Amino acid sequence: MNDIPKNCTVLVIGGGPAGSSVATHLAKQGIDVVLLERALFPRNQVGESLIPHFWKFTDQLGVSEKIEQQGFVSKAGGITAWNGKIHQISFAKYGYKRPGLHVERDIFDQILLQHTQRQGAQVFQQVVVKKIDIDSASPIVSYVDARAEVNIEGCLQCRFVVDASGHSSVMAHQLGTRKTIDPSLNFLSLWGYFKNSRYVGVDRRSHAVADLQTVAPVTFVMSHADGWLWHIVLREKTSVGLIVQSGKMKGMNKSQRALYFQQSCATLPYLKNLLNDAEFVEHSLQYRPDYSYYVTQICRQNYYCIGDAAGFVDPVFSHGVQNAFYNAAVTALAITESLKNPDKSARFAQLCASRIQQFYSFSRALSLGDIGKNGVNRALVTSLMKSMPQLELELMLVASEMTNRSENFKQLARDAGVWAQFAEQENKSNLGFISELNL
Ligand SMILES: Cc1cc2nc3c(=O)[nH]c(=O)nc-3n(C[C@H](O)[C@H](O)[C@H](O)COP(=O)(O)OP(=O)(O)OC[C@H]3O[C@@H](n4cnc5c(N)ncnc54)[C@H](O)[C@@H]3O)c2cc1C
């Protein structure tokens, strides 16, 4: 068992996509990084749908080949059935050469973390960060090392702390900067796994899993009376999740929630057909009540909060992992520059916070139409729209048509002058609308 060092330049809390990738970026430049992860990987994680934007980040990290070798399910796009309207997005239509993926997150995240270690970062699993003292110029991080039979407490001093602890948000909880959002937009999630579910193909028909090699799947998303649901086919099983307005489940205990899930799967249109001959994987039902929050003071000159540790957006458009990768890339840049120019470290942290807030705002405006509150900055959203690569922007503008929650986002796109130009283009003017789905 390797000893945890007493000092390092950057201490990263958490080995999910945000933590592993910031550590990889820094280690690749020879910066001395230690990453402490509470769990022993592979660890369970939700969030299996990845949009193709993620490849540019894994290319930068140098891990795309390992991901390709794993043979995850390649998906062609998404289909939504939302308030009776059906839309389809095909990534290839928007010029994407590489597919989106449906990944088992325990495996995906482990590939990323192993890569981090190979780049030279020191990774310690089963070590839980308890407290961060950021009052001095060199923060002190206290942890409990649970690798041996008896837990050992320790601490480590560093120049920068990156909190990538996911929804635990260790730093923001400690500083009291984690804010719960407006109750009307407060959701929770219930999800579980099925064997032998049929899946939704790019041809808008349902297929047996045996067809996966011949007909590419899409991520299927559908609205229902209490929220929305996802259906994501993986290699050995299918992930089905319900997003429900928190108020709808108030006071329900574990078995009542299980009944609600079971009844929804057996009765909701489309879903019930897909699950007709499927078996529920016993004990696979999971629940995430703590789902809607954002963090103020994301970065300061000696600490950075990134990924889910900095905020969480309804996952309807699969932005979570992409957000984690993006936050990690800008944070690595800010830290690298701060090390070269220590006098400017407060300024680099401020710029980084603004970038993180910008993507959070964009994502939140797109998925929930939420603008001017809950940490969403309107000016940052329009500036991102204007500077985004055309291809990515187009895909997001089509996505805004798929639910009825993005009206404010579309108005912003009009204000930013990017909507008309896009909607008038030939073949894109129907914005993904399709008339039927044969499931
Ligand atoms: C219901 C639901 C569905 C989702 N669906 C999608 C989707 O389809 N596509 C998508 O892209 N995203 C989705 N997401 C979001 C996605 O899962 C997250 O955005 C993503 O995992 C964030 O990565 P992260 O590295 O910030 O955090 P995480 O992946 O949560 O990693 C944080 C790590 O920190 C560790 N940790 C926590 N506390 C400590 C501590 N005190 N000390 C040390 N380590 C600690 C944890 O063990 C964990 O490994 C979904 C989320 C939910 C809740």
The ligand as an SDF file (V2000), in Angstrom:
LIG
                    3D

 53 58  0  0  0  0  0  0  0  0999 V2000
  -30.3840   10.5500  -12.7490 C   0  0  0  0  0  0  0  0  0  0  0  0
  -29.2110   11.0550  -13.5100 C   0  0  0  0  0  0  0  0  0  0  0  0
  -29.0630   10.7780  -14.8650 C   0  0  0  0  0  0  0  0  0  0  0  0
  -27.9640   11.2690  -15.5640 C   0  0  0  0  0  0  0  0  0  0  0  0
  -27.8330   10.9980  -16.9010 N   0  0  0  0  0  0  0  0  0  0  0  0
  -26.7700   11.4950  -17.5820 C   0  0  0  0  0  0  0  0  0  0  0  0
  -26.5600   11.1630  -18.9370 C   0  0  0  0  0  0  0  0  0  0  0  0
  -27.3220   10.3770  -19.5240 O   0  0  0  0  0  0  0  0  0  0  0  0
  -25.4800   11.6820  -19.5700 N   0  0  0  0  0  0  0  0  0  0  0  0
  -24.6020   12.5180  -18.9320 C   0  0  0  0  0  0  0  0  0  0  0  0
  -23.6450   12.9910  -19.5630 O   0  0  0  0  0  0  0  0  0  0  0  0
  -24.7530   12.8080  -17.6340 N   0  0  0  0  0  0  0  0  0  0  0  0
  -25.8100   12.3140  -16.9470 C   0  0  0  0  0  0  0  0  0  0  0  0
  -25.9320   12.5850  -15.6250 N   0  0  0  0  0  0  0  0  0  0  0  0
  -24.9340   13.4510  -14.9820 C   0  0  0  0  0  0  0  0  0  0  0  0
  -23.6020   12.7310  -14.7890 C   0  0  0  0  0  0  0  0  0  0  0  0
  -23.7960   11.5040  -14.1360 O   0  0  0  0  0  0  0  0  0  0  0  0
  -22.7030   13.6310  -13.9690 C   0  0  0  0  0  0  0  0  0  0  0  0
  -22.7850   14.9420  -14.4540 O   0  0  0  0  0  0  0  0  0  0  0  0
  -21.2200   13.1760  -14.0090 C   0  0  0  0  0  0  0  0  0  0  0  0
  -21.0500   11.9220  -13.4240 O   0  0  0  0  0  0  0  0  0  0  0  0
  -20.3880   14.2150  -13.2700 C   0  0  0  0  0  0  0  0  0  0  0  0
  -19.0640   13.7900  -13.1370 O   0  0  0  0  0  0  0  0  0  0  0  0
  -18.2120   14.2790  -11.8830 P   0  0  0  0  0  0  0  0  0  0  0  0
  -16.8460   13.7590  -12.1100 O   0  0  0  0  0  0  0  0  0  0  0  0
  -18.4310   15.7040  -11.6410 O   0  0  0  0  0  0  0  0  0  0  0  0
  -18.8970   13.5310  -10.6270 O   0  0  0  0  0  0  0  0  0  0  0  0
  -19.0200   11.9860  -10.2800 P   0  0  0  0  0  0  0  0  0  0  0  0
  -19.0810   11.1670  -11.5040 O   0  0  0  0  0  0  0  0  0  0  0  0
  -20.1640   11.9030   -9.3260 O   0  0  0  0  0  0  0  0  0  0  0  0
  -17.6820   11.6510   -9.5130 O   0  0  0  0  0  0  0  0  0  0  0  0
  -17.4350   12.1780   -8.2220 C   0  0  0  0  0  0  0  0  0  0  0  0
  -16.4950   11.2390   -7.4820 C   0  0  0  0  0  0  0  0  0  0  0  0
  -16.1420   11.8500   -6.2500 O   0  0  0  0  0  0  0  0  0  0  0  0
  -16.0500   10.8390   -5.2590 C   0  0  0  0  0  0  0  0  0  0  0  0
  -16.2230   11.4790   -3.9440 N   0  0  0  0  0  0  0  0  0  0  0  0
  -17.3460   12.0030   -3.4140 C   0  0  0  0  0  0  0  0  0  0  0  0
  -17.1070   12.4960   -2.1880 N   0  0  0  0  0  0  0  0  0  0  0  0
  -15.7830   12.2810   -1.9400 C   0  0  0  0  0  0  0  0  0  0  0  0
  -14.9340   12.5750   -0.8260 C   0  0  0  0  0  0  0  0  0  0  0  0
  -15.4060   13.1770    0.2590 N   0  0  0  0  0  0  0  0  0  0  0  0
  -13.6510   12.2140   -0.8980 N   0  0  0  0  0  0  0  0  0  0  0  0
  -13.1450   11.5910   -1.9980 C   0  0  0  0  0  0  0  0  0  0  0  0
  -13.9220   11.2930   -3.0820 N   0  0  0  0  0  0  0  0  0  0  0  0
  -15.2110   11.6400   -3.0540 C   0  0  0  0  0  0  0  0  0  0  0  0
  -17.1950    9.8980   -5.6050 C   0  0  0  0  0  0  0  0  0  0  0  0
  -16.9880    8.6110   -5.0660 O   0  0  0  0  0  0  0  0  0  0  0  0
  -17.1560    9.9040   -7.1330 C   0  0  0  0  0  0  0  0  0  0  0  0
  -16.3950    8.8450   -7.6730 O   0  0  0  0  0  0  0  0  0  0  0  0
  -27.0100   12.0590  -14.9040 C   0  0  0  0  0  0  0  0  0  0  0  0
  -27.1340   12.2980  -13.5340 C   0  0  0  0  0  0  0  0  0  0  0  0
  -28.2270   11.8120  -12.8440 C   0  0  0  0  0  0  0  0  0  0  0  0
  -28.3480   12.1030  -11.3660 C   0  0  0  0  0  0  0  0  0  0  0  0
  1  2  1  0
  2  3  1  0
  2 52  2  0
  3  4  2  0
  4  5  1  0
  4 50  1  0
  5  6  2  0
  6  7  1  0
  6 13  1  0
  7  8  2  0
  7  9  1  0
  9 10  1  0
 10 11  2  0
 10 12  1  0
 12 13  2  0
 13 14  1  0
 14 15  1  0
 14 50  1  0
 15 16  1  0
 16 17  1  0
 16 18  1  0
 18 19  1  0
 18 20  1  0
 20 21  1  0
 20 22  1  0
 22 23  1  0
 23 24  1  0
 24 25  2  0
 24 26  1  0
 24 27  1  0
 27 28  1  0
 28 29  2  0
 28 30  1  0
 28 31  1  0
 31 32  1  0
 32 33  1  0
 33 34  1  0
 33 48  1  0
 34 35  1  0
 35 36  1  0
 35 46  1  0
 36 37  1  0
 36 45  1  0
 37 38  2  0
 38 39  1  0
 39 40  1  0
 39 45  2  0
 40 41  1  0
 40 42  2  0
 42 43  1  0
 43 44  2  0
 44 45  1  0
 46 47  1  0
 46 48  1  0
 48 49  1  0
 50 51  2  0
 51 52  1  0
 52 53  1  0
M  END
$$$$
